[in-house]
Amino acid sequence: MNPDITRERENATFNVEKLTHILDGGIEKTKRRREIESLVISDPDFQSEDLNFLSRSERYDAAVKKSAQMILKLREYGISDPEEIYCYKSVFRGNHQEALGLHFSMFLPTLYTQCNKEQFKKWVPLAESFKAMGTYAQTELGHGTHLRGLETTATYDPATQEFVLNSPTITSIKWWPGGLGKTSNHAIVLAQLHTQGKCHGLHAFIVPLRSMNTHIPLPGVVVGDIGPKFGFDEVDNGYLKLENVRIPREHMLMKYAKVEADGTYVKPPSAKLTYGTMVFIRSMIVGEASSALAKSCTIAIRYSSVRHQSEIRPGEPEPQIMDYQTQQYKLFPLLATAYAYKFVGQYMNQVYHRITGDISQGDFSELPELHALSAGLKAFTTWTASEGIEVCRMACGGHGYSRCSALPDIYVNFVATCTYEGENTVMMLQTARFLIKSYQQASAGHQLSGIVSYLNESERRLQPQSVSSRPTVVNVNDLASLVEAYKLRAAKLVEVAAKSIHQELQKRVSQEDAWNNSAIDLVRASNAHCHYVVVKLFAAKLGEIGDTGVHSVLSTLALLYALQGIQQHSGDFLQTGLLSVPQLSQVSQRLKELLAQLRPNAVALVDAFDYCDEMLNSVLGRYDGNVYEHMFEWARRSPLNKTEVHESYHKYLKPLQAKL
Amino acid sequence: MNPDITRERENATFNVEKLTHILDGGIEKTKRRREIESLVISDPDFQSEDLNFLSRSERYDAAVKKSAQMILKLREYGISDPEEIYCYKSVFRGNHQEALGLHFSMFLPTLYTQCNKEQFKKWVPLAESFKAMGTYAQTELGHGTHLRGLETTATYDPATQEFVLNSPTITSIKWWPGGLGKTSNHAIVLAQLHTQGKCHGLHAFIVPLRSMNTHIPLPGVVVGDIGPKFGFDEVDNGYLKLENVRIPREHMLMKYAKVEADGTYVKPPSAKLTYGTMVFIRSMIVGEASSALAKSCTIAIRYSSVRHQSEIRPGEPEPQIMDYQTQQYKLFPLLATAYAYKFVGQYMNQVYHRITGDISQGDFSELPELHALSAGLKAFTTWTASEGIEVCRMACGGHGYSRCSALPDIYVNFVATCTYEGENTVMMLQTARFLIKSYQQASAGHQLSGIVSYLNESERRLQPQSVSSRPTVVNVNDLASLVEAYKLRAAKLVEVAAKSIHQELQKRVSQEDAWNNSAIDLVRASNAHCHYVVVKLFAAKLGEIGDTGVHSVLSTLALLYALQGIQQHSGDFLQTGLLSVPQLSQVSQRLKELLAQLRPNAVALVDAFDYCDEMLNSVLGRYDGNVYEHMFEWARRSPLNKTEVHESYHKYLKPLQAKL
């Protein structure tokens, strides 16, 4: 054990284990999580060479192997609870992806929820036994977020009682689905349903892609891998071009909408039913934002405690780089953010489960608010976490650029969340739509409830209007007061956006153009709303924590999180008269004090995330702090070191020398 | 040609070609650049498969091949002007790296400048004929920015008149030098010189690494590749462990310092001589920041003009995504930034050449200012450009994540500049040291000249002290007035940092701790200083432009750049009383107008950068806008598509199905 990191742990002022229990949701959950993790860690089948040393084809191969092993092992161990499966996967995936991911996350769930009885009986056993390996093909080469724009067609032919599927244009080729390129032999394909000469919009169809015996693509199916990406090297994201592919009528998923044998179309009872899945996935992504940032902070903070560089005081030994104020200022607010998002993720998960109960009883009342919240928070947390990972990486100096730090892998795999499951700017505008609607309802005299109740007229009238109108009352040392300030900032920025729309309308532009011409303000309002929610939830969490040591350190983190946000957006707070200029200097001063106050607990706070070395897979983030010897060992395994003299020397350099 | 992009070009209000000449520095330079580019583009030897399809070893192989070809071709064409070589390399490298880069950028220049006459005669011909292929080994596993911390030793043995080189610890292993792992047979090694029982600090030694006949590592030389990184896949960044490696005394570079045969050490005449190279490299990096951002903007803006998505007005066709205000707000300020940095790069290059003249005459007076400026601007531009590349990438939606967009390559290769040639935070603190020193000189009554003259007492007294003390005079529509505002902001933030140091000193902490405890303020001051310089240089450039159309569009860009910076840092401008709250609303409004105003010129503005398709290597950024058909074609070449059925199916999936 590196003595520097040992000393860090000795100096911590709180019980790390207790904080871990809080993050897991209880001592029992911590115990069970560790049991599951140790199943993977101790399993010789999951020991493998660093994926970064392999070619893309080898990486894909290794991922398929692991997925196949996982399926057998989960059965062997009797692990079937989705949360426990998620935990198991998290360990063996490390910072990479799973080859059969979409089969589990989209293919099976869609079968479960959208098959009618006969379909369920046929397809679920096939899928559960992996005879049918599937993916979910929605996005097309030219069409993403805007589902109505999708072009793939499924035209019903009553003569043969079949659907004929086609990709009528280049832009209609299905593009991006994970596992589509090489792995899957089936896909659930979203296509525009045409029957009896009419288009009825998007519906889902089970399309066989490859022979279940030979795995060779079926006639009319042009399928393949879309090529290398920023990350996700292990995954065969694919393309699919359908050329008059015929499937039986029964391959349309018919739990809700139907096409009868003669081609008669029967409408689904409600359109809201698909909302739930999106909300669930987006709230999962918030949790992943926390994890990715927590891992990155673990790596950067542990390394900063063993890394010595330059000098603060001349003549003294080089200090730990964590002693530099600039380093603390980079890392500690991100550490606070990782904690904040952890609690936001927990909250969204709880709300989701509560509301799902309501939905199954036919009560959709809370769904719009949750939908808006999940969209905005998905965007808010993935943007900030992505930037934060890169800050952590660069805070490790040159070595952060090496794949052995794991930070490049964490970044490229996480940053995709800014784009998938709803592009972030589009998400922010969806949240804004809800905020503006709520604002208008409040302005019309309706009393709002829930998280947007701050938009009620009565509250808004209490807001300060400008710097001079009234003294500010924010106490920069009091978290509750800061939550209030964030709330008033959000209220103000929603109002600014609403007024922009109003002004545009007065110029006689259409409602839609007024919206687009105010889009910058709308995104800003959504950001402020989400920021308020995060600060509020972090503050609320503190109320649940009994242990004094843990409460104290988390309070410091929460205050740091809130004040850092104020400093970063100081213009908003000054502009709305929520803070005065002298108070802003106080904020700067207080931030520096909080950094110094957190310094002794930094390593303990990342230890509490409890990522084992096998999950981090980072030489810089090792628990024992013995970084350099292991970096040397890792480098020597680089494939370029397989031979002393690379063949390119004989091929190009020696001949070059001869010619000169 | 895609009709959307044709229409964009038709709508431009200025002459693209004229702007290109301005960027190149004259019509003749444009012509010559295009000639050189066409030499590479038309050369069948430089046609190769996309490097993203290859394994790392294959990429390295391809890079060595290209470098070897380049050397022969440059001789054949008689290209020897460094700028023209740089241009030639830029084309064949594309978004990747060159295998022999360090031989040209560090090994040869160091021989040119630090060899004495005899050494020059021996080594320069060897290096120029590539018999000696070299790199520059400074950074060690545990030591980067802080050169005094380097541990490699070179101990003089008068008995044999040799130096004995050693890597005494794990942390002393040389790490990161490009071309060190497999390519180079020599390295210039920086080591602590010990002779006659005394250490004389860092000196440079020529160390043979591999046999010049067989390329096999020499005895005592442990050398290899450091493994995969975020980018630079083509480069064999290496490690080097020296175990009692003996080199003749004449292998120490002795133009300045010397060790005589008996071991007597002779000091160099001046320490400032190495400053120049650093300044040069950092000013080159500013130019690269501009290029990387310009390429990224070219890709994102062209794609945004052919990409249709969602709807603004119901019932109408999907609009070009460039019509969304949020998209304009992402991309146009970055476009303005790319132009700004282009002009900053030009300026620094000019200053560098002017000052080099002075230096060769023994006049070092301007060097400290230039050194401080190049450090800060290197950090300022690389940070913002790196973030900007990612914004461009994400503005392309999902396809930005594909390697076919080229944006991942541009990012991973460029972002390294934030860390190398001086870690950015360290650079900012170096600039701050110059600013604080200047501030203190001014406070002591000295009259400053040059770029920091705004710190003079007389000017500072004219600054507004707080929001209420006096009316603000900034005109948000006038660029000169905005330059003034940026200047006053910089002055204010330097003062804040100086006061923080002063306050810390009053708490009786040491000078060094006071500095560290003010580091956040110091970095902030440097940022503000650099931002001022950029806005000022952009404004100054406008004065040189005669053509009305070009002047008009660049003026719009400059105003956008300045106002966007004010909006992003509105807290600073409010806090210092430079802007009032109502003015900030004006800024927001004006920004929206500028975005709309730039919209018709966006494609023409990126066309003016004049990157040919071969240099961009981006399906999304194609000049003809025919994106989707080429994306499909690119994907089909993916190595995973070499076989219809991947072997992993037979190895793992079929057996799995049999077991379930």
Interface residues (C-beta under 8 A of the other chain):
Chain A: N52 F53 S55 R56 S57 Y60 D61 V64 K65 S67 A68 I71 L72 S129 F130 K131 M133 T139 L141 G142 H143 G144 T145 H146 G149 I170 T171 I173 W175 W176 G181 K182 T183 R210 T214 H215 I216 P217 G224 D225 I226 G227 P228 K229 F230 G231 D236 Y239 R307 H308 Q309 S310 E311 I312 R313 P314 E318 D323 Y324 Q325 T326 Q327 Y329 K330 S386 E387 E390 R393 M394 G397 G398 G400 Y401 S402 R403 C404 P408 V412 V415 A416 C418 T419 Y420 E423 N424 T425 V426 L429 S466 V467 S510 E512 D513 W515 N516 N517 S518 A519 I520 D521 V523 Q567 H569 S570 G571 D572 F573 L574 Q575 G577 V581 L584 S588 L591 K592 Y628 E629 M631 F632 W634 A635 R636 R637 S638 P639 L640 N641 E644 V645 H646 E647 S648 Y649 K651 Y652 L653 K654 P655 L656 Q657 K659 L660
Chain B: N52 F53 S55 R56 S57 Y60 D61 V64 K65 S67 A68 I71 L72 S129 F130 K131 M133 T139 L141 G142 H143 G144 T145 H146 G149 I170 T171 I173 W175 W176 G181 K182 T183 R210 T214 H215 I216 P217 G224 D225 I226 G227 P228 K229 F230 G231 D236 Y239 R307 H308 Q309 S310 E311 I312 R313 P314 E318 D323 Y324 Q325 T326 Q327 Y329 K330 S386 E387 E390 R393 M394 G397 G398 G400 Y401 S402 R403 C404 P408 V412 V415 A416 C418 T419 Y420 E423 N424 T425 V426 L429 S466 V467 S510 E512 D513 W515 N516 N517 S518 A519 I520 D521 V523 Q567 H569 S570 G571 D572 F573 L574 Q575 G577 V581 L584 S588 L591 K592 Y628 E629 M631 F632 W634 A635 R636 R637 S638 P639 L640 N641 E644 V645 H646 E647 S648 Y649 K651 Y652 L653 K654 P655 L656 Q657 K659 L660
